Amino acid sequence: MHSRAFAFTVALSTAIIAILLTFTFSHVAATLKVDEQEALRSLVAQVSEEINTSAKTLAAQAELAAHMPPLGRAVAAGTPEALTALMGESYAVLAKKYGVAVGQVNGVNGNVLFRFHEPAVRGDDFTRSRRIIVAAHASLQPQSGIEIGSSGVRVRGAAPVSHEGTLVGSIEFGQELGPLLETLKARTNADFAVVIDRRLLNVRPGTPEANVFGNLRGDSGTNWPLVAKLSELGKIALVKEPVFSFATLNGMTYGSVSSPLLDYSGSEIGVVVAAKSFNANGRSLRQLAISLIAGGIIAEIGIVAIILLVFRGMVLRPVAIVAKAAEAAAEGAAAVDLPKAGTVAEVNALIASVKRLREKVTS
């Protein structure tokens, strides 16, 4: 066996081991990446579920209030004093205990009759921007969803109010997104944010704004510094479908997903961002890489050892026997049996040469 053949065999085995290790590592890394994307997709789905559940609860509260006969009379009268006397304390309880941030009574003529959360602001036309209320009046059924109003982006539920069988208006309750996101963070150990297209917000010139990211403005979030860093990396933008990205921030590996936020009418009004640290997965990959490298080295050592054993059996041992036979022939001692021809051509040639030499010596 030539040294070149031996080196080729070792190199080939090394290449095969390297390919197998690379394939294993790549497969595990790809699997983890898919799992991370599914985890992020699940986070966005949970945001949608929380919004829908809260909106339906708000619609149920609105419908319960709408079926109170005194409310129908108060809405028909359209006087703030009557509405405050009837619902003021109830709204205060809803706001304090259950996080209701919007309480609004609307007239059948398309104007806001009264806002429990902003008593001084009323009389404005809601027909152009408040599709939930318009739909509640048109269908005579409760409606729920997320929508931008005078108070900002809110989860909302509205129900029509009738008096003596005639529609006289509607009542609506709304909730901020912040408490929902905080609940999700406590449940999932992930961070969330809702950012809104600034073009859809009625921002007065000169009004100070916080959490502005280009043409987007933060509405609710659990970690604005993280969102700001993701924005600096170009990870925060309006999207038409979920977009996944991964980045290392302050030594931590984060995965994030941006998903379009649709309002009640199906129009995109912003983006839901979910971000989660996958540092544990990174550590697992590094540990796997170390284990694979160590395993590859051990396997290579084992292969080289096997090759050396085979080399010894096929070459070194026959050569040693041939050497004894040649020495015996030179000293005229009893002939030593030569080994049978094997698979190594050079050893076979050596055996044949010693055999001829011994025949000449003994003839």
VOKE-994331 format. One line per field, with one value per residue (C-alpha): residue number from 1; residue in one letter; x negated, y, z negated. Coordinates in steps of 0.05 Angstrom, whole numbers, plus 5000, padded with zeros to 4 digits. Layout:
BEGIN
k <- [NUM, ...]
r <- [A, ...]
xx <- [X, ...]
yy <- [Y, ...]
zz <- [Z, ...]
END
This chain:
BEGIN
k <- [1, 2, 3, 4, 5, 6, 7, 8, 9, 10, 11, 12, 13, 14, 15, 16, 17, 18, 19, 20, 21, 22, 23, 24, 25, 26, 27, 28, 29, 30, 31, 32, 33, 34, 35, 36, 37, 38, 39, 40, 41, 42, 43, 44, 45, 46, 47, 48, 49, 50, 51, 52, 53, 54, 55, 56, 57, 58, 59, 60, 61, 62, 63, 64, 65, 66, 67, 68, 69, 70, 71, 72, 73, 74, 75, 76, 77, 78, 79, 80, 81, 82, 83, 84, 85, 86, 87, 88, 89, 90, 91, 92, 93, 94, 95, 96, 97, 98, 99, 100, 101, 102, 103, 104, 105, 106, 107, 108, 109, 110, 111, 112, 113, 114, 115, 116, 117, 118, 119, 120, 121, 122, 123, 124, 125, 126, 127, 128, 129, 130, 131, 132, 133, 134, 135, 136, 137, 138, 139, 140, 141, 142, 143, 144, 145, 146, 147, 148, 149, 150, 151, 152, 153, 154, 155, 156, 157, 158, 159, 160, 161, 162, 163, 164, 165, 166, 167, 168, 169, 170, 171, 172, 173, 174, 175, 176, 177, 178, 179, 180, 181, 182, 183, 184, 185, 186, 187, 188, 189, 190, 191, 192, 193, 194, 195, 196, 197, 198, 199, 200, 201, 202, 203, 204, 205, 206, 207, 208, 209, 210, 211, 212, 213, 214, 215, 216, 217, 218, 219, 220, 221, 222, 223, 224, 225, 226, 227, 228, 229, 230, 231, 232, 233, 234, 235, 236, 237, 238, 239, 240, 241, 242, 243, 244, 245, 246, 247, 248, 249, 250, 251, 252, 253, 254, 255, 256, 257, 258, 259, 260, 261, 262, 263, 264, 265, 266, 267, 268, 269, 270, 271, 272, 273, 274, 275, 276, 277, 278, 279, 280, 281, 282, 283, 284, 285, 286, 287, 288, 289, 290, 291, 292, 293, 294, 295, 296, 297, 298, 299, 300, 301, 302, 303, 304, 305, 306, 307, 308, 309, 310, 311, 312, 313, 314, 315, 316, 317, 318, 319, 320, 321, 322, 323, 324, 325, 326, 327, 328, 329, 330, 331, 332, 333, 334, 335, 336, 337, 338, 339, 340, 341, 342, 343, 344, 345, 346, 347, 348, 349, 350, 351, 352, 353, 354, 355, 356, 357, 358, 359, 360, 361, 362, 363]
r <- [M, H, S, R, A, F, A, F, T, V, A, L, S, T, A, I, I, A, I, L, L, T, F, T, F, S, H, V, A, A, T, L, K, V, D, E, Q, E, A, L, R, S, L, V, A, Q, V, S, E, E, I, N, T, S, A, K, T, L, A, A, Q, A, E, L, A, A, H, M, P, P, L, G, R, A, V, A, A, G, T, P, E, A, L, T, A, L, M, G, E, S, Y, A, V, L, A, K, K, Y, G, V, A, V, G, Q, V, N, G, V, N, G, N, V, L, F, R, F, H, E, P, A, V, R, G, D, D, F, T, R, S, R, R, I, I, V, A, A, H, A, S, L, Q, P, Q, S, G, I, E, I, G, S, S, G, V, R, V, R, G, A, A, P, V, S, H, E, G, T, L, V, G, S, I, E, F, G, Q, E, L, G, P, L, L, E, T, L, K, A, R, T, N, A, D, F, A, V, V, I, D, R, R, L, L, N, V, R, P, G, T, P, E, A, N, V, F, G, N, L, R, G, D, S, G, T, N, W, P, L, V, A, K, L, S, E, L, G, K, I, A, L, V, K, E, P, V, F, S, F, A, T, L, N, G, M, T, Y, G, S, V, S, S, P, L, L, D, Y, S, G, S, E, I, G, V, V, V, A, A, K, S, F, N, A, N, G, R, S, L, R, Q, L, A, I, S, L, I, A, G, G, I, I, A, E, I, G, I, V, A, I, I, L, L, V, F, R, G, M, V, L, R, P, V, A, I, V, A, K, A, A, E, A, A, A, E, G, A, A, A, V, D, L, P, K, A, G, T, V, A, E, V, N, A, L, I, A, S, V, K, R, L, R, E, K, V, T, S]
xx <- [5000, 4968, 4965, 5003, 5060, 5059, 5064, 5120, 5159, 5152, 5171, 5232, 5256, 5245, 5286, 5343, 5345, 5344, 5401, 5443, 5430, 5446, 5510, 5531, 5516, 5551, 5612, 5618, 5607, 5660, 5709, 5697, 5708, 5775, 5795, 5777, 5819, 5878, 5869, 5870, 5930, 5966, 5952, 5985, 6044, 6052, 6055, 6112, 6148, 6142, 6169, 6228, 6245, 6241, 6282, 6337, 6338, 6344, 6401, 6436, 6429, 6456, 6515, 6531, 6534, 6572, 6629, 6641, 6706, 6682, 6622, 6668, 6707, 6643, 6614, 6679, 6678, 6605, 6587, 6518, 6547, 6595, 6540, 6492, 6544, 6562, 6494, 6441, 6428, 6432, 6381, 6335, 6337, 6323, 6264, 6234, 6243, 6245, 6201, 6255, 6226, 6282, 6356, 6394, 6467, 6485, 6547, 6586, 6571, 6496, 6470, 6438, 6486, 6439, 6372, 6365, 6289, 6289, 6353, 6334, 6325, 6389, 6431, 6380, 6399, 6379, 6406, 6342, 6292, 6331, 6354, 6370, 6423, 6450, 6457, 6491, 6543, 6553, 6557, 6590, 6540, 6480, 6413, 6342, 6271, 6213, 6218, 6186, 6229, 6220, 6185, 6139, 6136, 6183, 6215, 6289, 6358, 6422, 6496, 6558, 6605, 6680, 6738, 6810, 6788, 6749, 6674, 6651, 6576, 6523, 6476, 6403, 6349, 6275, 6210, 6138, 6090, 6037, 6068, 6080, 6007, 5983, 6026, 5996, 5925, 5937, 5964, 5912, 5849, 5848, 5853, 5908, 5923, 5977, 5954, 6002, 5996, 5988, 6026, 6089, 6082, 6107, 6041, 6044, 5982, 5935, 5963, 5906, 5904, 5868, 5848, 5847, 5814, 5815, 5886, 5909, 5926, 5928, 5996, 5985, 5924, 5888, 5816, 5807, 5730, 5730, 5779, 5735, 5674, 5713, 5735, 5663, 5647, 5705, 5748, 5809, 5851, 5920, 5927, 5980, 5964, 5924, 5850, 5799, 5730, 5675, 5623, 5572, 5584, 5539, 5513, 5583, 5612, 5682, 5733, 5788, 5849, 5888, 5959, 6011, 6063, 6132, 6189, 6263, 6272, 6211, 6165, 6093, 6082, 6014, 5971, 5970, 5899, 5880, 5808, 5779, 5709, 5682, 5616, 5627, 5632, 5566, 5532, 5560, 5533, 5464, 5464, 5486, 5429, 5378, 5407, 5406, 5334, 5312, 5349, 5318, 5248, 5260, 5289, 5230, 5181, 5219, 5218, 5143, 5132, 5171, 5133, 5067, 5090, 5109, 5043, 5006, 5044, 5037, 4966, 4924, 4939, 4926, 4862, 4837, 4849, 4814, 4755, 4749, 4753, 4698, 4654, 4665, 4646, 4583, 4561, 4581, 4630, 4696, 4742, 4794, 4862, 4874, 4942, 4993, 5001, 5049, 5081, 5020, 4981, 4916, 4917, 4934, 4874, 4830, 4855, 4841, 4771, 4753, 4781, 4737, 4677, 4688, 4694, 4628, 4594, 4619, 4605]
yy <- [5000, 5065, 5124, 5163, 5113, 5115, 5191, 5189, 5140, 5184, 5247, 5213, 5189, 5259, 5290, 5241, 5254, 5330, 5324, 5283, 5331, 5392, 5360, 5343, 5413, 5447, 5403, 5417, 5492, 5494, 5456, 5505, 5564, 5535, 5523, 5595, 5622, 5579, 5605, 5677, 5663, 5635, 5699, 5742, 5694, 5702, 5777, 5769, 5721, 5769, 5827, 5786, 5759, 5828, 5859, 5807, 5819, 5894, 5882, 5838, 5893, 5944, 5899, 5888, 5963, 5975, 5930, 5972, 6011, 6073, 6078, 6078, 6136, 6174, 6165, 6187, 6249, 6261, 6299, 6289, 6298, 6240, 6195, 6213, 6201, 6134, 6105, 6149, 6104, 6040, 6066, 6086, 6014, 5986, 6034, 6020, 5945, 5920, 5968, 5999, 6063, 6086, 6095, 6130, 6142, 6158, 6188, 6161, 6225, 6207, 6251, 6232, 6247, 6236, 6208, 6183, 6185, 6256, 6290, 6357, 6329, 6313, 6330, 6307, 6266, 6193, 6168, 6175, 6142, 6097, 6038, 5995, 6045, 6054, 5979, 5971, 6023, 5992, 5919, 5931, 5880, 5886, 5897, 5888, 5897, 5945, 6016, 6085, 6138, 6205, 6173, 6131, 6057, 6017, 5949, 5965, 5935, 5972, 5955, 5991, 6024, 6025, 6061, 6039, 5995, 6050, 6058, 6119, 6108, 6062, 6053, 6033, 6010, 6008, 5983, 6002, 5950, 5960, 5915, 5860, 5861, 5861, 5800, 5765, 5783, 5752, 5689, 5680, 5716, 5754, 5828, 5859, 5926, 5957, 6012, 6053, 6088, 6161, 6184, 6155, 6191, 6262, 6290, 6365, 6403, 6416, 6361, 6323, 6250, 6191, 6125, 6150, 6103, 6136, 6138, 6095, 6114, 6068, 6059, 6004, 5963, 5924, 5943, 6007, 6007, 5939, 5963, 6024, 5980, 5935, 5998, 6022, 5955, 5965, 5910, 5954, 5974, 5966, 5897, 5858, 5791, 5766, 5782, 5746, 5772, 5755, 5801, 5803, 5860, 5871, 5801, 5771, 5736, 5759, 5735, 5783, 5781, 5840, 5825, 5872, 5900, 5904, 5945, 5927, 5943, 5901, 5960, 5958, 6011, 5988, 5930, 5881, 5866, 5806, 5794, 5738, 5719, 5655, 5657, 5587, 5560, 5594, 5562, 5494, 5502, 5521, 5461, 5417, 5444, 5429, 5359, 5345, 5369, 5327, 5267, 5277, 5280, 5216, 5182, 5203, 5176, 5110, 5106, 5120, 5067, 5016, 5034, 5024, 4956, 4936, 4963, 4922, 4859, 4867, 4895, 4896, 4825, 4792, 4833, 4809, 4736, 4747, 4778, 4716, 4671, 4711, 4708, 4632, 4622, 4663, 4622, 4555, 4542, 4506, 4540, 4586, 4582, 4644, 4678, 4669, 4724, 4777, 4840, 4885, 4881, 4905, 4852, 4798, 4820, 4816, 4746, 4722, 4752, 4719, 4653, 4655, 4675, 4617, 4568, 4592, 4587, 4516, 4490]
zz <- [5000, 5022, 4974, 5026, 5024, 4948, 4949, 5000, 4957, 4895, 4935, 4964, 4896, 4868, 4925, 4915, 4840, 4852, 4902, 4854, 4796, 4839, 4863, 4792, 4766, 4825, 4817, 4743, 4754, 4809, 4764, 4707, 4755, 4777, 4705, 4688, 4745, 4723, 4652, 4677, 4721, 4660, 4622, 4675, 4677, 4602, 4610, 4660, 4614, 4555, 4597, 4623, 4554, 4521, 4578, 4570, 4494, 4505, 4555, 4504, 4452, 4501, 4520, 4446, 4435, 4499, 4476, 4414, 4427, 4389, 4436, 4497, 4467, 4449, 4519, 4550, 4507, 4525, 4462, 4431, 4361, 4370, 4397, 4341, 4288, 4318, 4339, 4306, 4245, 4286, 4335, 4278, 4252, 4321, 4329, 4261, 4255, 4327, 4366, 4409, 4438, 4484, 4470, 4525, 4541, 4613, 4644, 4702, 4740, 4745, 4689, 4623, 4566, 4508, 4489, 4418, 4424, 4455, 4432, 4462, 4533, 4569, 4630, 4682, 4743, 4739, 4805, 4845, 4798, 4751, 4793, 4732, 4709, 4779, 4787, 4719, 4740, 4809, 4786, 4719, 4692, 4646, 4681, 4657, 4680, 4678, 4705, 4702, 4668, 4636, 4577, 4620, 4637, 4593, 4590, 4595, 4588, 4606, 4602, 4629, 4580, 4593, 4560, 4571, 4629, 4665, 4672, 4633, 4634, 4605, 4547, 4554, 4506, 4523, 4493, 4504, 4533, 4480, 4426, 4477, 4498, 4426, 4412, 4472, 4450, 4382, 4415, 4470, 4445, 4511, 4528, 4569, 4602, 4645, 4691, 4732, 4800, 4779, 4841, 4811, 4745, 4734, 4708, 4698, 4722, 4665, 4622, 4587, 4607, 4577, 4607, 4679, 4730, 4798, 4822, 4764, 4693, 4633, 4602, 4550, 4533, 4479, 4497, 4538, 4534, 4568, 4621, 4633, 4644, 4692, 4729, 4736, 4769, 4817, 4786, 4773, 4834, 4864, 4893, 4932, 4901, 4841, 4848, 4805, 4786, 4737, 4706, 4650, 4601, 4541, 4547, 4550, 4610, 4625, 4675, 4695, 4740, 4768, 4788, 4819, 4771, 4804, 4776, 4775, 4849, 4870, 4884, 4861, 4808, 4781, 4759, 4701, 4680, 4638, 4615, 4574, 4552, 4581, 4545, 4517, 4588, 4606, 4546, 4566, 4637, 4610, 4564, 4622, 4665, 4610, 4600, 4675, 4682, 4623, 4649, 4718, 4689, 4649, 4711, 4753, 4701, 4701, 4777, 4779, 4726, 4767, 4830, 4792, 4767, 4838, 4863, 4810, 4829, 4904, 4908, 4845, 4822, 4890, 4898, 4830, 4850, 4917, 4880, 4836, 4897, 4931, 4869, 4863, 4936, 4927, 4867, 4899, 4844, 4851, 4900, 4871, 4904, 4945, 4938, 4993, 5044, 5020, 5048, 5043, 5108, 5078, 5023, 5075, 5116, 5054, 5038, 5109, 5108, 5042, 5066, 5129, 5087, 5039, 5097, 5125, 5058, 5046, 5117]
END
